Amino acid sequence: MLARSSRRVGATALRCGARGLATGSEGERPWAKALDEETFGRLRTLLAAPSPVGLEGAMTQGVLEPRLREIIPSAWKVHKFRSQAAMVVDTDPKASDDKLTVMVVGHADKIRMQVKKIANDGKVFIDSDSHLALTLLGRDVAIFSEDAETPGEYRVIRGGTVEALGAIHFAEANIRTGQRGIKAEQLYVELGIHGKNKKKQVTEGLGLRPGDSIIMEKPIRRGVGCNTFTGAYLDNGLGCWVAAEACEQMAQDPAFAETLEKVRVLFAFATHEEIGRFGSRVLAQTFKPDVLIAVDVNHDYVAAPGIASKQMPDLAMGEGPTLSVGSITSAHLNATIQRAARRADIPLQIDVVGRDTGTDAMAGVLASVDAASTSIGIPIRNMHTVSETGCTDDLVAATHLFVETVRELGRQEADGVAFAHPNLTDAKEITSIPAHLFDDEDADGEDSKSDN
């Protein structure tokens, strides 16, 4: 996800471990608390599901479907599909065409590696896909191998690690000094194969063959920083977690029934995002939602090392979810989300995404569907590595942000407010800067800091 600038709206950004009272009857802000063990366990289970691109059923059908079927009302429906392991939970499958339909999309697929070639010495050379080669070295992986004798059945081989150099003693001088990195074609999985017939041990003994999927093995754990967690594949089990938690909130809150009379909600768990957002565009074409909101990870640019000169936006983990502006995002929908954030005192960071959101928010336009779209992001660190790091404050805030956005859309429907597009000829001209800004001391010392 590429972004260029940001600003914050709504609540003052919450610091880790903070407490505060929300407006109205919300009570304590739930995103200011650590997740309890049961909820964190649900998150860990979801992110641990082996769901590489094209094989997402472990997350959608293995984890999400059983849980959501237990909590949704009988009138709701779970949709499944012939072409992919996607799943959609539908609050009103018999809705009329004129009922406002809102789709929230998280993607269940994980970026994968694949077996590319099995060498005579038993090395399993791999395609690293979207991974940066040097971040994979020494990582524990699981290989999911389709049984050639029984197509459609899979075995898993654990205990292998990704390697490229063998012992560091064999590395060339420019690699040892850091002048040159690791090339993707050097990567292989070390399985400890030895003795005779090494290749046959792998191909016939283990049944591995080109195309088998490989994923990293590192379940999430709580981090050292307050309310943080770290592990592999936050991208994008987090979007699915937000959609599932929002589904549970709406299903179990009797007060939300009035909103659902006006708004049909589709909780979509998509596939194939990491290779081109192919799954979500099928869902958009199938259901033709009026509103489409993707929930995906975003970057913590403030903490990212070595990028100060690139003038990236001030997005930060722990300071609330992000809202995309630019690309195909709807100004009216974004304004609605910002109003919802202000009404519920939810922290929100504004992000700029240029030509492409980089998320499933593009699904509507890619499927030629007239859907007002945008993207909500969870800022994380170390994206596409084994040590992705996030803050549960942002995760919970994003869940409540979507719920409150649907509530706000329900109010608009009740008031007969149509989706409108801003007319910039009505913009109010600003001719001066408020005088107090010249006189106030800069408490943060921003004027003394250099962005370079």
Disulfide bonds with the S-S distance in Angstrom:
none
